[in-house]
Amino acid sequence: MGATLESTFEKRLIEQLTRGISQWTYRPELKTEEDLWRNFRQKIEQNNVAVLDGHPLTEQEFRQIQNQLQFGTFYDAAKWLAGENGVAKVQVQREDATLGTVRLEVVRREDVAGGTSSYEVVNQIEMPKVFADYQNRRFDVSLLINGLPLIHIELKNADHSYMDAFRQIKKYLSDGMFNGIYSVVQMFVVSDPYHTRYIAPASGTKMNERFLTNWVDEHNQPVETLTDFTDQVLSIPQAHKMVTQYTVIDSIRKSLILLRPYQIHAIERVREATKHQVSGYVWHTTGSGKTLTAYKVARNLLQIPSIDKTIFIVDRVDLDQQTTSSCMAYAENDTIDIDETEHVRDLIKKLKSTDRTVIVTTIQKLNFVMRRFADKQGTRDYERLTKLKIAFVVDECHRAVTSRKQWEINGFFHHALWYGFTGTPIFEQNARKEEGNLPRTTAEQYGERLHEYTVKEAIHDGAVLGFQVEYINTIREDQLTELIAKRTGESLADVAKMDPVEMEKNLLSSDYLNKNHMWKVIEGIVNHSQKKLGLYNGRGNSYTALLTTSSISQAQKYYELFKELRAGKAPFTMNKRTSELLPDFPKVAITYSVTENDLDSTLNQDAMRKSIRDYNEMFGTSYSLENINLYNANINDRLARKQARYLSREEQLDLVIVVDRLLTGFDAPCLSTLFIDRKPMQLQNIIQAFSRTNRIFDKNKQYGQIVVYQLPNTFAKAVEDALILYSNGGENEVLAPEWRVAHNRLKKAASSLKKFKIDPSGPPISELPDATLKQFAKAFQGFDKGLAAAQVYSEYDSDEIQDEIAIDSQDIEAYTSAYQNVIDELKRRRQTEGPEEDDLDIEYELETVRQDTINYEYIVNLIQAYVSDSRDDKPAVSQKRVEEISNYVDRLKNNNEKLGTLMESLWRKIQANPKEFQNQNVQTLLQTMKNETIEHLVKDVATTWGADPAEALFYAENFDPKKESNPGEESLKRHMDYEMYKEKTENPVKKISYWREFKDAYSNLIREEILPLNQD
């Protein structure tokens, strides 16, 4: 019944895509990859009639094309699809040498719903077997543009979640199914009848479910059903735009990015405003990809003929740091011209050029341009520049361009449109100080709000995380009362009745700028923040953090105290568990501008020289005060860890001490925590600073963590005001609950769990009814969630909590073991009895159970970083990192000999000849080695015992050691050939025991030789 329902679901999708005026055409006769190649060949010949000039492609020539479209990664496919000026081409050396070499067009980005573009739907495509004896695989639905499957859709019926479809795609990826013509896929869609998500393709290990995106309409209302999603996203022209215009190729992360719906709506609203020659601004909460949206707006504005130039304005500091890095990563495969030069004449040359490109520059350089032409009115160049029709796109629009500077630019460029992007607009409530008649709010400066996407909506959609804010008072309550009474002359009783915020108005900076307070802050960071900083995630997988202070002087004092901590001179003992998890924790750096303080003072410069010297010693770098910009850029890179080399613990930072640097515009998904030891900032700056922490990263990072160490009540009031202003009244949806609430939830969950007793002498799980098993599973999941949530708070004390809830670590282990057995039993029953409707998440991943195993994926990523990109002359890896990888491989081998031996073999080959492996995917290489090993083992046992290889492989592939009977067992048994076995075997077993002997031997081989290869 379930299969029928799924096929009906598939049929309805195809009918919806192809009915009415749709441009999708259903091609039911295309059922194999060979069919798809044949169809693609027809398309390419149709679209290149003139170039082929009456000489159709020969078989050898088409094989050349097929080879060019065999991409190692989806990133490589995306780079090819971006093409030359938006046209993806292939090159063919004609078999007839007199015809020379030709370049054939495949896809034109701008041919949306017309031109050379064709749109077709195929389903149930049978994919080539991974092994020679593999079972067949069929893909659900694929959407072809010019014959290429650029969008692939996997469906599940009402009995299964869309997450099952996602897991199926990941399985196909790990099995190497998306190769050949399917290596060009640019978008995955997964759906059940009620929920639909999309995601950019990546390798199986990098496909993170946290990046599954649900569509929202232009008013940010969710679009869930496949029917509605198909109407809004998979119809033409939108589907074509999704995979050609609304994608971004990130050359730093070597990944493909699909824009989220709110980014697309903003782009379209700006385009519409441009048609009417009006300016405006976009309010997208910090952390939601605002820079990326602004970049794509700048790029797409070039499609409008009435615009001569698009200028992307960024803050001066940003141009030297992260924004230019991001833009360069996006622009490498695009027609974007990034102005990095120090000479204004180069900017003038680009402005005068007739090339229609995007220029990324700063307001300072534009200012120099205007000064240079101030006395050249009437000249040809002056007239050309001032008459340019320019669209200014401004990222962080309040920081990059002031109202006065914008007024000056408008006086020079007479036909300017402005599109500002901000995560924290300036409203009347927090308007700038009055300066003549200059604009004081965002709307006054840039025009109407074209699109908004607040932090409340972003959290609801899973685009960013919420915040967990803790307010730590390092001054004891009785000490605080006495201190205020002494300062105000009030009695202790009267002070105790004071409003907390009013009380804190009597505190002085000196109450916090002392060693006693600062040591308490450091103790909180190193001894009470293990969970916040992800220390339990394993070496190389922890998170990073910022500590912001009120002044450069205070930042320097903190840096020196951290050095004392590392030297063992702290007035407290470092938590033993922290030292066990990361012996070199914390690795600390400091960054600030040496011109932020007294210009005549050399103290800051001297302190920075020492800090840079420490940094060089820690990481083997060679920075100095003379190239401090490079030092700052390197800190940014280490803190963000976006480049593969920073996956190694040897290359990682844990904490960076700042004043204001990095608190706005800095993007680091692995940054989890902001420690604040200063007075509250302005409302917009609070949101900006907090938003450094709430990027989506991995499943363990649930919130952006904020810990405040000064004026807790005053700061809490400021945070409340900021969230009311910037979340449209959704502050309760933005903040995690207070410790008291999380604590009570844990106690309640523990009480529910303790109703179930772990009794080894009781009835076996297999005899208990479904209802009992599900109740226990739900209770344990609730406890696991409650415990994981509580562990992140600074107030959490493991020993105290275990005493309070009367569940100790041994109890948790017993409950965990029972839970795993219950889930296995429920899965077994679902397979034999069929699925049923219930609200138990049977695929739930435990959050509090940490296994001390070697992280396979981490080692793969380290080796991938070593392999490096082909543009490098040699892998930029130190001998220490080579030794680190070798040590990890050895540990993996000790833990899992079979898998470790394979990885060791590959690692030795890579070390011997790194260039041979450049541009190759290590995960794919290992998967191929595993596949070949398994195929060899299965063939050997099949030959020995007279078994059918395909049936034996299917049995091994679906083998569960906890089950008495496994899928494919009966079919395997029917295809056994005893006579063949008997003829080949010197001392054959009797026929009556033949099956049992074979099953025992084969099951042992699967357990000992095959299953370990898949334990990654």
PyMOL commands that set and color helices and strands:
alter all, ss='L'
color gray80, all
select helices_A, chain A and resi 2-18+33-46+49-52+59-68+74-82+97-99+162-174+180-184+204-206+209-211+226-234+238-244+261-275+290-301+316-320+322-331+344-352+363-372+380-386+397-400+403-412+428-430+442-446+455-461+477-488+492-496+500-504+509-511+515-527+535-537+552-566+576-581+603-619+625-640+644-647+649-651+683-690+712-726+731-734+739-753+765-767+770-791+798-805+809-833+856-867+879-895+897-912+914-917+922-945+949-957+969-974+978-984+991-1014
alter helices_A, ss='H'
color red, helices_A
select strands_A, chain A and resi 24-26+87-93+101-108+119-127+137-145+148-155+187-191+196-199+215-216+222-223+247-250+255-258+280-284+309-314+336-338+358-362+389-395+415-422+448-453+466-471+544-549+588-590+655-658+671-677+703-708
alter strands_A, ss='S'
color yellow, strands_A
deselect
rebuild
show_as cartoon
